[in-house]
Amino acid sequence: MTQNVGRRDTAAQNTAAAPEDALLTINAIEVMYGRLALVLRALSLSVPRQGVVALLGANGAGKTTTMKAVANLLRSERGEITRGSIHYDGSRIDTLDACDLAGRGLSLVMEGRHCFPTLSVEENLKVGAFSRRDGGRAIADSLELVYSYFPRLRERRNMATGFLSGGEQQMCAIGRALMARPRLILLDEPSMGLAPLLVEEIFVIIRELNRKEGMSFLLAEQNASVALRYATYGYLIESGRVVREGAPEVLMDDPEIRASYLGLDASAARMGDAALADRRRRWLS
């Protein structure tokens, strides 16, 4: 990936050749809902093999729509990709059904966790292995792997998931994704509603899964500060378009991102909402 940080002014820039090491490549996609609302506008990004990429932006910027576009879940909400393409591991996937992707090693952990509350923790985890055909022993090994990263789930393996805390449910949701033996995990707002200590714990585990198991991650996050501490690259989107991208340290040092998303520029914060709105208009111009 290029380390430059800048605006995406033309579709030609967005359709530049993907890096050779890219596992996931989104090529200038546009997404509409009900053929009326244009949500993503020539959005392009890539996730390298064994990379952790942060997709940053405010609520409503298009992060969840991007995740659902990759996972082919748009049609259930009357959404569709009207332009562009998505490639995973060298093959185009935006024309496939959502159920085909799990077998290809791509898993989505949706915002809000969506665990089955009346099922036990272990039953929830085993749901994640529904697409596998490699036998009970291999699935049991995957279950042990999940418990090794989330020992709290082992302690609560027979408890109904509806009685878990929010952080434990998030662990269960990630563990369920791991049961599919993914190569790429899409995590939508993993920090939402969690205490800061739990957020750090989950992101440490994400880093360990990346380093030890070789898994790649695309993280959609409003909490830019924590996401950039653990990511290897980042994209900032506004109104469905990429407006900044770069290495985490570069994005952390960008004064406009510090003011708008990290709360680290007190003088800029005093300028108020009107000044920040003007900055975003310049990003999108």
C-alpha positions in Angstrom: 0.0 0.0 0.0 1.1 3.5 -0.6 2.1 5.5 2.5 0.9 8.8 1.1 -2.0 10.5 2.8 -4.3 12.6 0.5 -7.6 13.2 -1.1 -9.2 10.9 -3.6 -10.2 13.4 -6.3 -11.0 11.2 -9.3 -12.3 7.8 -10.1 -9.1 7.1 -12.0 -7.1 7.4 -8.7 -9.6 5.1 -7.0 -9.2 2.4 -9.6 -5.4 2.2 -9.5 -3.9 -1.2 -9.6 -4.2 -3.1 -6.3 -1.0 -4.1 -4.5 0.2 -7.6 -5.3 0.0 -8.6 -1.6 -3.7 -7.5 -1.3 -6.1 -10.2 0.1 -9.1 -7.9 -0.3 -9.5 -5.1 -2.9 -12.5 -2.8 -3.2 -12.4 -1.1 -6.6 -14.3 2.2 -6.8 -17.6 0.8 -5.7 -20.9 2.8 -5.5 -23.7 1.5 -3.4 -27.3 2.6 -3.5 -30.3 1.7 -1.4 -33.6 1.5 -3.1 -32.1 3.0 -6.2 -32.5 6.4 -4.5 -29.9 6.9 -1.8 -26.2 6.9 -2.9 -24.2 5.8 0.2 -20.8 4.8 -1.1 -19.2 7.0 -3.8 -16.3 5.5 -5.8 -14.8 4.0 -2.6 -11.6 2.1 -2.9 -9.4 0.4 -0.4 -7.3 -2.8 0.1 -6.4 -5.1 2.9 -3.0 -6.8 2.6 -2.4 -10.4 3.5 -1.8 -10.6 7.3 -2.7 -6.9 7.6 -4.9 -5.0 10.0 -6.7 -2.2 8.3 -8.8 0.4 10.1 -11.8 1.9 8.4 -12.5 5.1 10.3 -15.3 7.6 10.1 -18.2 9.2 12.0 -21.6 7.5 12.4 -23.3 7.5 9.0 -20.0 7.8 7.0 -20.6 4.5 5.2 -18.4 2.0 7.3 -21.2 -0.5 7.9 -22.3 -0.3 4.3 -18.8 -1.0 3.2 -18.7 -4.1 5.4 -22.0 -5.4 4.1 -20.9 -4.8 0.5 -17.9 -7.0 1.1 -20.0 -9.7 2.8 -22.7 -9.5 0.1 -25.5 -8.6 2.6 -26.8 -5.5 0.9 -29.7 -7.2 -0.9 -31.5 -8.0 2.3 -31.8 -4.2 2.9 -32.7 -3.3 -0.8 -29.1 -2.2 -1.4 -26.8 -3.0 -4.3 -23.4 -2.3 -5.8 -24.1 -0.2 -8.9 -20.5 0.4 -10.0 -17.1 -1.1 -9.3 -16.0 -4.5 -8.1 -14.7 -6.4 -5.0 -12.0 -9.0 -5.3 -10.9 -11.4 -2.6 -7.8 -13.6 -2.9 -7.6 -12.8 -6.6 -11.3 -13.6 -7.4 -14.2 -11.4 -7.9 -16.8 -11.9 -5.1 -19.4 -9.2 -5.3 -21.4 -11.4 -7.6 -21.5 -14.3 -5.2 -24.0 -15.2 -2.5 -23.2 -14.4 1.1 -23.1 -18.1 2.1 -20.4 -18.8 -0.4 -17.9 -16.5 1.3 -17.6 -18.4 4.6 -16.2 -21.3 2.7 -13.7 -19.1 1.1 -12.3 -17.9 4.5 -14.1 -14.6 4.9 -16.1 -13.9 8.1 -18.1 -10.9 9.3 -18.7 -9.9 12.9 -21.6 -7.5 12.7 -22.2 -4.4 14.8 -24.2 -5.3 17.9 -22.7 -8.9 18.1 -25.9 -10.7 17.2 -25.4 -13.8 19.4 -28.2 -16.3 19.8 -29.2 -15.4 23.4 -30.9 -18.7 24.3 -28.1 -20.9 23.0 -25.1 -21.7 25.2 -21.7 -20.1 24.5 -20.4 -23.3 23.0 -23.5 -23.8 20.8 -23.0 -20.2 19.5 -19.4 -21.0 18.7 -20.3 -24.2 16.9 -22.7 -22.3 14.7 -19.7 -20.6 13.2 -18.5 -24.0 11.8 -21.6 -24.7 9.8 -19.9 -24.5 6.5 -17.0 -26.8 7.3 -16.7 -30.3 6.0 -13.5 -31.4 7.7 -14.9 -33.5 10.5 -15.6 -33.2 14.2 -11.9 -33.5 15.3 -10.9 -30.5 13.3 -13.9 -28.5 14.7 -13.0 -29.5 18.2 -9.4 -28.2 17.6 -10.8 -24.9 16.4 -13.0 -24.7 19.5 -9.9 -25.2 21.7 -8.1 -22.4 19.7 -11.0 -20.1 20.5 -10.9 -21.0 24.2 -7.1 -20.4 24.3 -7.6 -16.8 23.1 -10.8 -16.3 25.1 -10.5 -18.3 28.4 -13.5 -16.5 29.8 -15.6 -18.2 27.2 -14.3 -21.6 28.4 -15.5 -20.8 31.9 -19.0 -19.9 30.6 -19.2 -22.5 27.8 -22.5 -23.9 29.2 -24.1 -20.6 30.0 -26.8 -19.0 27.8 -25.2 -16.3 25.8 -28.0 -13.8 26.7 -26.6 -13.7 30.3 -23.1 -12.7 29.2 -21.8 -9.1 29.6 -21.4 -7.0 26.4 -17.7 -7.7 26.3 -18.2 -11.4 26.7 -20.8 -11.4 23.9 -18.3 -9.6 21.7 -15.7 -12.3 22.5 -18.3 -14.9 21.6 -19.1 -13.2 18.3 -15.4 -13.0 17.3 -14.9 -16.6 18.5 -17.9 -17.7 16.3 -16.2 -16.1 13.3 -12.9 -17.9 14.2 -14.7 -21.2 14.0 -15.1 -20.8 10.2 -11.2 -20.8 10.0 -11.2 -17.4 8.2 -8.3 -15.7 6.5 -10.0 -12.3 6.7 -12.3 -11.1 9.4 -14.5 -8.0 9.0 -15.2 -6.4 12.4 -17.9 -3.8 12.5 -17.5 -1.5 15.6 -16.0 -4.0 17.9 -15.6 -1.4 20.7 -19.2 -0.2 20.7 -20.7 -0.2 24.1 -17.7 -1.7 25.9 -15.7 -0.4 28.8 -12.2 0.9 27.9 -10.4 -2.0 29.5 -12.4 -4.5 27.6 -11.8 -2.7 24.4 -8.1 -2.9 24.9 -8.3 -6.6 25.8 -10.2 -7.4 22.6 -7.8 -5.4 20.4 -4.8 -7.1 22.0 -6.4 -10.4 21.0 -7.0 -9.1 17.5 -3.3 -8.3 17.3 -2.3 -11.7 18.6 -4.6 -13.4 16.0 -3.0 -11.4 13.3 0.6 -12.1 14.4 0.3 -15.7 15.5 -2.4 -17.1 13.3 -1.8 -14.9 10.2 -5.3 -13.6 10.0 -6.1 -10.3 8.3 -8.6 -7.8 9.6 -10.7 -4.9 8.3 -11.9 -3.0 11.4 -14.7 -0.4 11.0 -14.4 1.9 14.0 -15.5 5.2 15.3 -12.9 5.0 18.1 -10.0 6.1 15.9 -7.5 6.4 18.7 -7.6 2.7 19.7 -8.0 1.4 16.1 -4.9 3.3 14.9 -2.8 1.9 17.8 -3.4 -1.7 16.5 -3.8 -1.2 12.8 -1.1 -1.4 10.1 -2.9 1.0 7.8 -5.9 3.2 7.9 -8.6 4.8 5.8 -10.9 7.7 6.8 -14.2 8.0 5.0 -16.7 10.8 4.9 -20.0 10.7 3.1 -19.1 7.4 1.5 -15.7 8.5 0.1 -12.1 8.0 1.2 -10.8 11.4 2.2 -7.6 10.3 3.9 -5.4 7.2 4.0 -2.0 6.2 5.3 0.0 4.5 8.0 -1.3 4.9 11.5 1.4 7.2 12.6 0.8 9.5 9.7 -2.9 9.7 10.3 -2.3 10.3 14.0 -0.2 13.3 13.1 -2.7 14.8 10.7 -3.9 17.9 12.5 -7.4 17.8 10.9 -7.9 14.1 12.0 -6.5 14.9 15.4 -9.1 17.7 15.8 -12.1 15.9 14.2 -11.6 12.3 15.4 -9.0 12.1 18.1 -9.8 15.1 20.3 -6.1 15.9 20.6 -6.1 19.5 19.2 -7.6 21.7 21.8 -7.3 24.9 19.9 -9.1 23.4 16.9 -11.8 22.0 19.2 -12.5 25.5 20.4 -13.3 26.5 16.8 -16.6 24.7 17.1 -18.8 22.6 14.7 -18.8 25.2 11.9 -15.1 25.1 11.5 -15.0 21.3 11.5 -17.9 21.2 9.0 -15.8 23.5 6.7 -12.9 21.1 6.9 -15.0 18.2 5.9 -16.4 20.2 2.9 -12.8 20.8 1.8 -12.1 17.0 2.1 -15.0 16.2 -0.1 -14.4 19.0 -2.7 
